[in-house]
Amino acid sequence: MELTTTQSVLGALLIAVLLAGLHLAAPCIRKLPAVPERATGSFAGGLAVAYVFLHLLPEIAEGNEAIGEALSDVVEPTPLTDLGIFVVALAGFAAFYGLQRLADRRAPRPVGGGDRTPGGGGAREPAGVYWLHLGSFMVYNGLITYTMALRLRTGIAFAVLFTVAMGLHFVLTDRSLEEHYPHRFPRSGRLLLAAALLAGWLVSAVLAPSSALAVALLTALLGGSILLNVFKEELPSTGRSSYPWFLVGLLLYGGLLALITSISA
């Protein structure tokens, strides 16, 4: 079933609200007593890795057509121009990696006996690094919901699976940000990340992407940052991971993607 523009915008709003709710509820979700965090993290990692290899990378590759058409009147198509979309994805990857390196170097790790009071902790976490790091994730969230209406129009099932992968991904990203900024992030971070999701939807409702080239470039930029965050956050160290649960998530999500692809073909 193909959605109308209005239906896709309303559907994107619903998804944005759900994802925003997951951001706010992430601490409670991570601490569910019946679900060990190492199992949820590995399961989410399997889902996200399957999404990256079976859907995101092919989607980025399809964007080459839009770039090729846009450049055909300017330059002669060559194998080098075919790499354009992947250069954009690489730029997104490199930008987020640079911000992560900066955060790792400048943001202190929580210390067991350290001062956890609001007055003592905030001063230990560099404000500039925190806002830069958080701002990059706000842009990241905004891009996700900005392109959501288009995802719904191109395929409801794929959009739902994308939402599931991103929702679990947000829960694990929340853990990383709280570990880096244990004093600042709980105060403002979750609310701002949730607001960025709603802001991305609002921009798309007012100023929807109208160019296939723009959509391809945004998808590639978002894809590069998703690649980094998936491999960084959702393939945790041995002590915090469970390979069987990783395989369960990988096979389940891969099977669903394969089923939906065969049905929609």
Stockholm file with secondary structure:
# STOCKHOLM 1.0

chainA/1-265         MELTTTQSVLGALLIAVLLAGLHLAAPCIRKLPAVPERATGSFAGGLAVAYVFLHLLPEIAEGNEAIGEALSDVVEPTPLTDLGIFVVALAGFAAFYGLQRLADRRAPRPVGGGDRTPGGGGAREPAGVYWLHLGSFMVYNGLITYTMALRLRTGIAFAVLFTVAMGLHFVLTDRSLEEHYPHRFPRSGRLLLAAALLAGWLVSAVLAPSSALAVALLTALLGGSILLNVFKEELPSTGRSSYPWFLVGLLLYGGLLALITSISA
#=GR chainA/1-265 SS CCCCHHHHHHHHHHHHHHHHHHHHHHHHHHTCTTSCHHHHHHHHHHHHHHHIIIIIHHHHHHHHHHHHHHHTTTSCCCTTGGGHHHHHHHHHHHHHHHHHHHHHHHSCCCCTTSCCSHHHHHTTSCHHHHHHHHHHHHHHHHHHHHTHHHHHHHCHHHHHHHHHHHHHHHHHHHHHHHHHCTTHIIIIIHHHHHHHHHHHHHHHHHSCCCCHHHHHHHHHHHHHHHHHHHHHHSSCCGGGCCHHHHHHHHHHHHHHHHHHHHHHC
#=GC SS_cons         CCCCHHHHHHHHHHHHHHHHHHHHHHHHHHTCTTSCHHHHHHHHHHHHHHHIIIIIHHHHHHHHHHHHHHHTTTSCCCTTGGGHHHHHHHHHHHHHHHHHHHHHHHSCCCCTTSCCSHHHHHTTSCHHHHHHHHHHHHHHHHHHHHTHHHHHHHCHHHHHHHHHHHHHHHHHHHHHHHHHCTTHIIIIIHHHHHHHHHHHHHHHHHSCCCCHHHHHHHHHHHHHHHHHHHHHHSSCCGGGCCHHHHHHHHHHHHHHHHHHHHHHC
//
